[in-house]
């Protein structure tokens, strides 16, 4: 999936509602997609439509490896596994467990019309 990544701060425990009211700040990377996506329903998950932001889950090594993409606000391609939000630590309806992040190739930037 292609887009830009930003670092976002969300309210965490105990109430996951307001940092100003005492919730712990939680910082995550969010992929802002170039185009919205939809997910299909499964036995355990509802379908989602118009998804434009994905909270990314990364290892400590991945944060260090890919931090320049975030600092430079580069357009990137992120590959990984999608899942639905299930805990208070999940701040977008759909998340991606990151496999890798790269600069997009020219072929990935083309718009393909499907009849």
N, CA, C and O atoms as CSV, one atom per row, in Angstrom:
chain,resi,resn,atom,element,x,y,z
A,1,UNK,N,N,0.841,-1.155,0.000
A,1,UNK,CA,C,0.000,0.000,0.000
A,1,UNK,C,C,0.895,1.229,0.000
A,1,UNK,O,O,1.936,1.257,0.657
A,2,UNK,N,N,0.478,2.238,-0.740
A,2,UNK,CA,C,1.319,3.416,-0.919
A,2,UNK,C,C,0.702,4.646,-0.261
A,2,UNK,O,O,-0.509,4.861,-0.315
A,3,UNK,N,N,1.560,5.442,0.357
A,3,UNK,CA,C,1.128,6.679,1.003
A,3,UNK,C,C,2.285,7.318,1.737
A,3,UNK,O,O,3.447,7.076,1.408
A,4,UNK,N,N,1.973,8.134,2.729
A,4,UNK,CA,C,2.998,8.755,3.566
A,4,UNK,C,C,2.753,8.352,5.014
A,4,UNK,O,O,1.625,8.067,5.417
A,5,UNK,N,N,3.832,8.334,5.784
A,5,UNK,CA,C,3.744,7.932,7.190
A,5,UNK,C,C,3.979,9.151,8.074
A,5,UNK,O,O,4.891,9.942,7.834
A,6,UNK,N,N,3.146,9.288,9.094
A,6,UNK,CA,C,3.380,10.328,10.097
A,6,UNK,C,C,3.351,9.688,11.477
A,6,UNK,O,O,2.797,8.606,11.670
A,7,UNK,N,N,3.951,10.371,12.414
A,7,UNK,CA,C,3.954,9.907,13.801
A,7,UNK,C,C,2.812,10.615,14.515
A,7,UNK,O,O,2.752,11.844,14.533
A,8,UNK,N,N,1.906,9.838,15.103
A,8,UNK,CA,C,0.722,10.385,15.769
A,8,UNK,C,C,0.737,10.004,17.247
A,8,UNK,O,O,1.225,8.941,17.630
A,9,UNK,N,N,0.194,10.896,18.059
A,9,UNK,CA,C,0.055,10.633,19.488
A,9,UNK,C,C,-1.421,10.470,19.811
A,9,UNK,O,O,-2.242,11.326,19.479
A,10,UNK,N,N,-1.747,9.359,20.463
A,10,UNK,CA,C,-3.125,9.026,20.827
A,10,UNK,C,C,-3.224,8.885,22.341
A,10,UNK,O,O,-2.222,8.601,22.997
A,11,UNK,N,N,-4.421,9.078,22.912
A,11,UNK,CA,C,-4.595,8.831,24.345
A,11,UNK,C,C,-4.593,7.334,24.642
A,11,UNK,O,O,-5.260,6.552,23.965
A,12,UNK,N,N,-3.834,6.952,25.660
A,12,UNK,CA,C,-3.741,5.550,26.055
A,12,UNK,C,C,-4.448,5.298,27.374
A,12,UNK,O,O,-5.478,5.906,27.661
A,13,UNK,N,N,-3.882,4.382,28.191
A,13,UNK,CA,C,-4.516,4.058,29.454
A,13,UNK,C,C,-4.494,5.236,30.422
A,13,UNK,O,O,-3.614,6.090,30.315
A,14,UNK,N,N,-5.416,5.310,31.343
A,14,UNK,CA,C,-6.383,4.262,31.656
A,14,UNK,C,C,-7.677,4.326,30.842
A,14,UNK,O,O,-8.358,3.309,30.708
A,15,UNK,N,N,-8.033,5.481,30.300
A,15,UNK,CA,C,-9.359,5.609,29.671
A,15,UNK,C,C,-9.348,5.673,28.152
A,15,UNK,O,O,-10.401,5.529,27.531
A,16,UNK,N,N,-8.184,5.887,27.533
A,16,UNK,CA,C,-8.069,5.964,26.068
A,16,UNK,C,C,-8.952,7.060,25.480
A,16,UNK,O,O,-9.517,6.898,24.399
A,17,UNK,N,N,-9.066,8.178,26.199
A,17,UNK,CA,C,-9.955,9.260,25.761
A,17,UNK,C,C,-9.263,10.608,25.636
A,17,UNK,O,O,-9.479,11.317,24.653
A,18,UNK,N,N,-8.422,10.983,26.625
A,18,UNK,CA,C,-7.877,12.340,26.628
A,18,UNK,C,C,-6.543,12.398,27.361
A,18,UNK,O,O,-6.457,12.063,28.543
A,19,UNK,N,N,-5.511,12.821,26.655
A,19,UNK,CA,C,-4.208,13.017,27.289
A,19,UNK,C,C,-4.303,14.157,28.295
A,19,UNK,O,O,-3.703,14.088,29.367
A,20,UNK,N,N,-5.050,15.204,27.958
A,20,UNK,CA,C,-5.224,16.352,28.863
A,20,UNK,C,C,-5.860,15.952,30.188
A,20,UNK,O,O,-5.603,16.571,31.221
A,21,UNK,N,N,-6.690,14.914,30.151
A,21,UNK,CA,C,-7.362,14.476,31.377
A,21,UNK,C,C,-6.618,13.332,32.060
A,21,UNK,O,O,-7.168,12.665,32.937
A,22,UNK,N,N,-5.359,13.105,31.655
A,22,UNK,CA,C,-4.523,12.165,32.386
A,22,UNK,C,C,-4.212,10.848,31.713
A,22,UNK,O,O,-3.469,10.044,32.275
A,23,UNK,N,N,-4.750,10.593,30.528
A,23,UNK,CA,C,-4.399,9.347,29.844
A,23,UNK,C,C,-2.956,9.409,29.350
A,23,UNK,O,O,-2.472,10.459,28.927
A,24,UNK,N,N,-2.291,8.280,29.412
A,24,UNK,CA,C,-0.902,8.183,28.961
A,24,UNK,C,C,-0.839,8.376,27.439
A,24,UNK,O,O,-1.629,7.773,26.713
A,25,UNK,N,N,0.097,9.215,26.943
A,25,UNK,CA,C,0.223,9.358,25.488
A,25,UNK,C,C,0.857,8.112,24.871
A,25,UNK,O,O,1.827,7.567,25.398
A,26,UNK,N,N,0.298,7.675,23.754
A,26,UNK,CA,C,0.847,6.549,22.995
A,26,UNK,C,C,1.191,7.059,21.601
A,26,UNK,O,O,0.357,7.655,20.920
A,27,UNK,N,N,2.435,6.815,21.187
A,27,UNK,CA,C,2.889,7.296,19.881
A,27,UNK,C,C,2.987,6.123,18.920
A,27,UNK,O,O,3.600,5.096,19.211
A,28,UNK,N,N,2.359,6.313,17.759
A,28,UNK,CA,C,2.368,5.289,16.721
A,28,UNK,C,C,2.609,5.933,15.371
A,28,UNK,O,O,2.403,7.133,15.189
A,29,UNK,N,N,3.050,5.114,14.429
A,29,UNK,CA,C,3.139,5.557,13.045
A,29,UNK,C,C,1.829,5.222,12.356
A,29,UNK,O,O,1.255,4.154,12.570
A,30,UNK,N,N,1.362,6.144,11.526
A,30,UNK,CA,C,0.132,5.939,10.760
A,30,UNK,C,C,0.448,6.141,9.284
A,30,UNK,O,O,1.035,7.151,8.895
A,31,UNK,N,N,0.051,5.166,8.465
A,31,UNK,CA,C,0.183,5.275,7.014
A,31,UNK,C,C,-1.064,5.952,6.478
A,31,UNK,O,O,-2.175,5.447,6.643
A,32,UNK,N,N,-0.877,7.102,5.832
A,32,UNK,CA,C,-1.970,7.835,5.191
A,32,UNK,C,C,-1.973,7.409,3.727
A,32,UNK,O,O,-1.086,7.782,2.960
A,33,UNK,N,N,-2.973,6.631,3.351
A,33,UNK,CA,C,-3.007,6.028,2.023
A,33,UNK,C,C,-3.262,7.048,0.926
A,33,UNK,O,O,-3.992,8.021,1.113
A,34,UNK,N,N,-2.645,6.802,-0.221
A,34,UNK,CA,C,-2.855,7.657,-1.390
A,34,UNK,C,C,-4.288,7.522,-1.897
A,34,UNK,O,O,-4.861,8.482,-2.414
A,35,UNK,N,N,-4.867,6.324,-1.748
A,35,UNK,CA,C,-6.254,6.068,-2.149
A,35,UNK,C,C,-6.917,5.227,-1.069
A,35,UNK,O,O,-6.275,4.342,-0.501
A,36,UNK,N,N,-8.194,5.484,-0.770
A,36,UNK,CA,C,-8.889,4.687,0.251
A,36,UNK,C,C,-9.003,3.221,-0.166
A,36,UNK,O,O,-9.032,2.894,-1.352
A,37,UNK,N,N,-9.067,2.352,0.841
A,37,UNK,CA,C,-9.253,0.923,0.592
A,37,UNK,C,C,-10.505,0.438,1.311
A,37,UNK,O,O,-11.052,1.118,2.179
A,38,UNK,N,N,-10.937,-0.750,0.926
A,38,UNK,CA,C,-12.038,-1.446,1.598
A,38,UNK,C,C,-11.529,-2.815,2.011
A,38,UNK,O,O,-10.680,-3.394,1.333
A,39,UNK,N,N,-12.041,-3.336,3.117
A,39,UNK,CA,C,-11.732,-4.704,3.515
A,39,UNK,C,C,-13.019,-5.512,3.478
A,39,UNK,O,O,-14.110,-4.969,3.652
A,40,UNK,N,N,-12.887,-6.798,3.252
A,40,UNK,CA,C,-14.061,-7.661,3.211
A,40,UNK,C,C,-14.328,-8.229,4.598
A,40,UNK,O,O,-13.429,-8.319,5.435
A,41,UNK,N,N,-15.557,-8.601,4.819
A,41,UNK,CA,C,-15.948,-9.176,6.107
A,41,UNK,C,C,-15.443,-10.610,6.211
A,41,UNK,O,O,-15.260,-11.298,5.207
A,42,UNK,N,N,-15.223,-11.039,7.439
A,42,UNK,CA,C,-14.896,-12.432,7.723
A,42,UNK,C,C,-15.766,-12.863,8.897
A,42,UNK,O,O,-16.591,-12.089,9.383
A,43,UNK,N,N,-15.586,-14.072,9.341
A,43,UNK,CA,C,-16.367,-14.576,10.469
A,43,UNK,C,C,-16.175,-13.689,11.700
A,43,UNK,O,O,-17.123,-13.437,12.443
A,44,UNK,N,N,-14.946,-13.219,11.911
A,44,UNK,CA,C,-14.617,-12.451,13.114
A,44,UNK,C,C,-14.607,-10.936,12.934
A,44,UNK,O,O,-14.546,-10.200,13.919
A,45,UNK,N,N,-14.666,-10.459,11.690
A,45,UNK,CA,C,-14.495,-9.024,11.440
A,45,UNK,C,C,-15.522,-8.482,10.465
A,45,UNK,O,O,-15.925,-9.160,9.520
A,46,UNK,N,N,-15.938,-7.248,10.710
A,46,UNK,CA,C,-16.836,-6.559,9.788
A,46,UNK,C,C,-16.044,-6.018,8.605
A,46,UNK,O,O,-14.829,-5.837,8.685
A,47,UNK,N,N,-16.744,-5.766,7.514
A,47,UNK,CA,C,-16.131,-5.096,6.369
A,47,UNK,C,C,-15.889,-3.636,6.736
A,47,UNK,O,O,-16.630,-3.057,7.530
A,48,UNK,N,N,-14.863,-3.054,6.161
A,48,UNK,CA,C,-14.561,-1.632,6.346
A,48,UNK,C,C,-14.487,-0.996,4.968
A,48,UNK,O,O,-13.976,-1.607,4.030
A,49,UNK,N,N,-14.993,0.223,4.837
A,49,UNK,CA,C,-14.894,0.916,3.553
A,49,UNK,C,C,-14.340,2.313,3.767
A,49,UNK,O,O,-14.483,2.895,4.842
A,50,UNK,N,N,-13.709,2.838,2.737
A,50,UNK,CA,C,-13.169,4.190,2.807
A,50,UNK,C,C,-12.027,4.365,3.792
A,50,UNK,O,O,-11.843,5.450,4.343
A,51,UNK,N,N,-11.263,3.311,4.019
A,51,UNK,CA,C,-10.148,3.375,4.971
A,51,UNK,C,C,-9.010,4.193,4.352
A,51,UNK,O,O,-8.510,3.856,3.279
A,52,UNK,N,N,-8.609,5.260,5.027
A,52,UNK,CA,C,-7.531,6.108,4.519
A,52,UNK,C,C,-6.294,6.106,5.411
A,52,UNK,O,O,-5.217,6.513,4.974
A,53,UNK,N,N,-6.434,5.653,6.653
A,53,UNK,CA,C,-5.314,5.627,7.594
A,53,UNK,C,C,-5.177,4.243,8.202
A,53,UNK,O,O,-6.165,3.625,8.600
A,54,UNK,N,N,-3.935,3.760,8.271
A,54,UNK,CA,C,-3.634,2.472,8.886
A,54,UNK,C,C,-2.604,2.689,9.986
A,54,UNK,O,O,-1.530,3.231,9.728
A,55,UNK,N,N,-2.918,2.274,11.204
A,55,UNK,CA,C,-1.912,2.277,12.259
A,55,UNK,C,C,-0.932,1.164,11.934
A,55,UNK,O,O,-1.339,0.043,11.631
A,56,UNK,N,N,0.363,1.471,11.994
A,56,UNK,CA,C,1.386,0.485,11.674
A,56,UNK,C,C,1.942,-0.127,12.947
A,56,UNK,O,O,2.168,0.570,13.936
A,57,UNK,N,N,2.162,-1.437,12.915
A,57,UNK,CA,C,2.834,-2.107,14.020
A,57,UNK,C,C,4.187,-2.583,13.500
A,57,UNK,O,O,4.277,-3.279,12.489
A,58,UNK,N,N,5.230,-2.190,14.216
A,58,UNK,CA,C,6.597,-2.481,13.811
A,58,UNK,C,C,7.399,-2.976,15.004
A,58,UNK,O,O,7.011,-2.778,16.156
A,59,UNK,N,N,8.523,-3.622,14.714
A,59,UNK,CA,C,9.467,-4.000,15.762
A,59,UNK,C,C,10.367,-2.802,16.051
A,59,UNK,O,O,10.393,-1.841,15.281
A,60,UNK,N,N,11.094,-2.856,17.145
A,60,UNK,CA,C,12.050,-1.796,17.459
A,60,UNK,C,C,13.081,-1.612,16.355
A,60,UNK,O,O,13.454,-0.485,16.027
A,61,UNK,N,N,13.540,-2.718,15.785
A,61,UNK,CA,C,14.518,-2.641,14.691
A,61,UNK,C,C,13.913,-1.963,13.467
A,61,UNK,O,O,14.586,-1.189,12.786
A,62,UNK,N,N,12.644,-2.253,13.188
A,62,UNK,CA,C,11.993,-1.628,12.035
A,62,UNK,C,C,11.833,-0.120,12.240
A,62,UNK,O,O,12.034,0.652,11.303
A,63,UNK,N,N,11.476,0.307,13.451
A,63,UNK,CA,C,11.379,1.749,13.717
A,63,UNK,C,C,12.707,2.431,13.390
A,63,UNK,O,O,12.726,3.478,12.743
A,64,UNK,N,N,13.809,1.844,13.831
A,64,UNK,CA,C,15.130,2.430,13.573
A,64,UNK,C,C,15.466,2.411,12.081
A,64,UNK,O,O,16.016,3.377,11.552
A,65,UNK,N,N,15.138,1.322,11.416
A,65,UNK,CA,C,15.467,1.157,9.999
A,65,UNK,C,C,14.708,2.132,9.107
A,65,UNK,O,O,15.265,2.643,8.135
A,66,UNK,N,N,13.446,2.395,9.427
A,66,UNK,CA,C,12.582,3.173,8.534
A,66,UNK,C,C,12.319,4.611,8.993
A,66,UNK,O,O,11.529,5.312,8.360
A,67,UNK,N,N,12.950,5.066,10.063
A,67,UNK,CA,C,12.631,6.387,10.620
A,67,UNK,C,C,12.863,7.533,9.636
A,67,UNK,O,O,12.173,8.550,9.710
A,68,UNK,N,N,13.822,7.390,8.716
A,68,UNK,CA,C,14.074,8.475,7.759
A,68,UNK,C,C,12.910,8.684,6.802
A,68,UNK,O,O,12.691,9.804,6.341
A,69,UNK,N,N,12.158,7.631,6.495
A,69,UNK,CA,C,10.974,7.791,5.647
A,69,UNK,C,C,9.963,8.718,6.328
A,69,UNK,O,O,9.300,9.519,5.669
A,70,UNK,N,N,9.855,8.600,7.634
A,70,UNK,CA,C,8.905,9.428,8.386
A,70,UNK,C,C,9.435,10.854,8.501
A,70,UNK,O,O,8.702,11.815,8.269
A,71,UNK,N,N,10.687,10.984,8.854
A,71,UNK,CA,C,11.292,12.321,9.004
A,71,UNK,C,C,11.227,13.125,7.715
A,71,UNK,O,O,10.968,14.329,7.737
A,72,UNK,N,N,11.464,12.453,6.588
A,72,UNK,CA,C,11.499,13.144,5.297
A,72,UNK,C,C,10.126,13.230,4.640
A,72,UNK,O,O,9.988,13.788,3.552
A,73,UNK,N,N,9.109,12.676,5.304
A,73,UNK,CA,C,7.729,12.707,4.789
A,73,UNK,C,C,7.649,12.190,3.356
A,73,UNK,O,O,6.965,12.758,2.505
A,74,UNK,N,N,8.364,11.101,3.118
A,74,UNK,CA,C,8.441,10.510,1.784
A,74,UNK,C,C,7.214,9.674,1.469
A,74,UNK,O,O,6.586,9.109,2.364
A,75,UNK,N,N,6.886,9.605,0.211
A,75,UNK,CA,C,5.882,8.663,-0.268
A,75,UNK,C,C,6.544,7.289,-0.234
A,75,UNK,O,O,7.654,7.116,-0.738
A,76,UNK,N,N,5.861,6.314,0.363
A,76,UNK,CA,C,6.438,4.984,0.538
A,76,UNK,C,C,5.424,3.906,0.171
A,76,UNK,O,O,4.221,4.153,0.084
A,77,UNK,N,N,5.949,2.706,-0.040
A,77,UNK,CA,C,5.114,1.525,-0.196
A,77,UNK,C,C,5.353,0.640,1.022
A,77,UNK,O,O,6.493,0.299,1.339
A,78,UNK,N,N,4.277,0.273,1.695
A,78,UNK,CA,C,4.372,-0.560,2.890
A,78,UNK,C,C,3.726,-1.903,2.582
A,78,UNK,O,O,2.599,-1.966,2.091
A,79,UNK,N,N,4.451,-2.973,2.876
A,79,UNK,CA,C,3.910,-4.323,2.717
A,79,UNK,C,C,3.759,-4.931,4.098
A,79,UNK,O,O,4.612,-4.761,4.968
A,80,UNK,N,N,2.646,-5.649,4.285
A,80,UNK,CA,C,2.410,-6.260,5.577
A,80,UNK,C,C,1.070,-6.955,5.630
A,80,UNK,O,O,0.405,-7.144,4.611
A,81,UNK,N,N,0.686,-7.333,6.832
A,81,UNK,CA,C,-0.558,-8.070,7.067
A,81,UNK,C,C,-1.569,-7.149,7.740
A,81,UNK,O,O,-1.271,-6.511,8.750
A,82,UNK,N,N,-2.775,-7.089,7.164
A,82,UNK,CA,C,-3.840,-6.253,7.721
A,82,UNK,C,C,-4.607,-6.991,8.811
A,82,UNK,O,O,-4.779,-8.208,8.753
A,83,UNK,N,N,-5.066,-6.233,9.805
A,83,UNK,CA,C,-5.934,-6.788,10.846
A,83,UNK,C,C,-6.868,-5.686,11.328
A,83,UNK,O,O,-6.622,-4.501,11.099
A,84,UNK,N,N,-7.930,-6.087,11.992
A,84,UNK,CA,C,-8.875,-5.118,12.552
A,84,UNK,C,C,-8.438,-4.693,13.950
A,84,UNK,O,O,-7.745,-5.435,14.646
A,85,UNK,N,N,-8.845,-3.505,14.350
A,85,UNK,CA,C,-8.595,-3.025,15.707
A,85,UNK,C,C,-9.384,-3.888,16.693
A,85,UNK,O,O,-10.564,-4.169,16.483
A,86,UNK,N,N,-8.709,-4.305,17.780
A,86,UNK,CA,C,-9.409,-5.122,18.776
A,86,UNK,C,C,-9.145,-4.664,20.211
A,86,UNK,O,O,-9.835,-5.104,21.130
A,87,UNK,N,N,-8.160,-3.790,20.418
A,87,UNK,CA,C,-7.876,-3.328,21.779
A,87,UNK,C,C,-7.890,-1.804,21.826
A,87,UNK,O,O,-7.957,-1.144,20.789
A,88,UNK,N,N,-7.827,-1.260,23.014
A,88,UNK,CA,C,-7.761,0.183,23.182
A,88,UNK,C,C,-6.482,0.795,22.636
A,88,UNK,O,O,-6.422,2.002,22.400
A,89,UNK,N,N,-5.455,-0.031,22.432
A,89,UNK,CA,C,-4.193,0.444,21.866
A,89,UNK,C,C,-4.266,0.572,20.346
A,89,UNK,O,O,-3.348,1.111,19.727
A,90,UNK,N,N,-5.323,0.094,19.753
A,90,UNK,CA,C,-5.514,0.176,18.299
A,90,UNK,C,C,-6.357,1.408,18.002
A,90,UNK,O,O,-7.502,1.507,18.443
A,91,UNK,N,N,-5.788,2.341,17.257
A,91,UNK,CA,C,-6.418,3.651,17.091
A,91,UNK,C,C,-6.966,3.921,15.697
A,91,UNK,O,O,-7.501,5.002,15.451
A,92,UNK,N,N,-6.849,2.979,14.790
A,92,UNK,CA,C,-7.507,3.068,13.484
A,92,UNK,C,C,-8.298,1.775,13.308
A,92,UNK,O,O,-7.932,0.758,13.896
A,93,UNK,N,N,-9.372,1.783,12.515
A,93,UNK,CA,C,-10.180,0.569,12.369
A,93,UNK,C,C,-9.400,-0.613,11.796
A,93,UNK,O,O,-9.683,-1.767,12.119
A,94,UNK,N,N,-8.415,-0.318,10.941
A,94,UNK,CA,C,-7.585,-1.355,10.323
A,94,UNK,C,C,-6.128,-1.024,10.614
A,94,UNK,O,O,-5.715,0.133,10.532
A,95,UNK,N,N,-5.347,-2.056,10.958
A,95,UNK,CA,C,-3.922,-1.908,11.248
A,95,UNK,C,C,-3.121,-2.732,10.254
A,95,UNK,O,O,-3.655,-3.624,9.597
A,96,UNK,N,N,-1.832,-2.424,10.152
A,96,UNK,CA,C,-0.949,-3.240,9.328
A,96,UNK,C,C,0.285,-3.623,10.133
A,96,UNK,O,O,0.983,-2.763,10.669
A,97,UNK,N,N,0.547,-4.941,10.213
A,97,UNK,CA,C,1.786,-5.449,10.781
A,97,UNK,C,C,2.818,-5.393,9.661
A,97,UNK,O,O,2.710,-6.125,8.677
A,98,UNK,N,N,3.807,-4.536,9.809
A,98,UNK,CA,C,4.729,-4.223,8.720
A,98,UNK,C,C,5.719,-5.357,8.463
A,98,UNK,O,O,6.337,-5.893,9.383
A,99,UNK,N,N,5.849,-5.708,7.171
A,99,UNK,CA,C,6.905,-6.615,6.719
A,99,UNK,C,C,8.083,-5.782,6.240
A,99,UNK,O,O,9.221,-6.017,6.648
A,100,UNK,N,N,7.809,-4.793,5.361
A,100,UNK,CA,C,8.864,-3.870,4.937
A,100,UNK,C,C,8.273,-2.574,4.403
A,100,UNK,O,O,7.093,-2.491,4.066
A,101,UNK,N,N,9.136,-1.567,4.339
A,101,UNK,CA,C,8.773,-0.257,3.807
A,101,UNK,C,C,9.834,0.118,2.785
A,101,UNK,O,O,11.030,0.051,3.066
A,102,UNK,N,N,9.390,0.515,1.595
A,102,UNK,CA,C,10.314,0.888,0.527
A,102,UNK,C,C,9.818,2.141,-0.175
A,102,UNK,O,O,8.669,2.549,-0.010
A,103,UNK,N,N,10.702,2.745,-0.963
A,103,UNK,CA,C,10.263,3.808,-1.850
A,103,UNK,C,C,9.473,3.144,-2.967
A,103,UNK,O,O,9.878,2.088,-3.453
A,104,UNK,N,N,8.349,3.735,-3.390
A,104,UNK,CA,C,7.537,3.091,-4.423
A,104,UNK,C,C,8.263,3.053,-5.760
A,104,UNK,O,O,8.999,3.973,-6.116
A,105,UNK,N,N,8.040,1.977,-6.482
A,105,UNK,CA,C,8.578,1.845,-7.829
A,105,UNK,C,C,7.634,2.532,-8.795
A,105,UNK,O,O,6.449,2.686,-8.502
A,106,UNK,N,N,8.136,2.939,-9.922
A,106,UNK,CA,C,7.324,3.653,-10.911
A,106,UNK,C,C,6.059,2.872,-11.256
A,106,UNK,O,O,4.986,3.463,-11.380
A,107,UNK,N,N,6.167,1.560,-11.412
A,107,UNK,CA,C,5.010,0.749,-11.793
A,107,UNK,C,C,3.900,0.838,-10.754
A,107,UNK,O,O,2.720,0.774,-11.099
A,108,UNK,N,N,4.271,0.985,-9.482
A,108,UNK,CA,C,3.269,1.044,-8.422
A,108,UNK,C,C,2.538,2.382,-8.400
A,108,UNK,O,O,1.463,2.486,-7.810
A,109,UNK,N,N,3.103,3.401,-9.031
A,109,UNK,CA,C,2.494,4.721,-9.023
A,109,UNK,C,C,1.501,4.923,-10.158
A,109,UNK,O,O,0.725,5.879,-10.141
A,110,UNK,N,N,1.518,4.031,-11.145
A,110,UNK,CA,C,0.599,4.167,-12.268
A,110,UNK,C,C,-0.830,3.898,-11.823
A,110,UNK,O,O,-1.071,3.064,-10.951
A,111,UNK,N,N,-1.765,4.602,-12.422
A,111,UNK,CA,C,-3.178,4.347,-12.172
A,111,UNK,C,C,-3.655,3.374,-13.233
A,111,UNK,O,O,-3.499,3.621,-14.429
A,112,UNK,N,N,-4.232,2.278,-12.798
A,112,UNK,CA,C,-4.725,1.270,-13.731
A,112,UNK,C,C,-6.238,1.306,-13.708
A,112,UNK,O,O,-6.856,1.112,-12.661
A,113,UNK,N,N,-6.830,1.551,-14.850
A,113,UNK,CA,C,-8.289,1.572,-14.968
A,113,UNK,C,C,-8.787,0.149,-15.172
A,113,UNK,O,O,-8.294,-0.565,-16.046
A,114,UNK,N,N,-9.755,-0.261,-14.374
A,114,UNK,CA,C,-10.354,-1.588,-14.502
A,114,UNK,C,C,-11.759,-1.406,-15.040
A,114,UNK,O,O,-12.581,-0.720,-14.433
A,115,UNK,N,N,-12.037,-2.032,-16.200
A,115,UNK,CA,C,-13.376,-1.853,-16.805
A,115,UNK,C,C,-14.477,-2.469,-15.972
A,115,UNK,O,O,-15.648,-2.401,-16.347
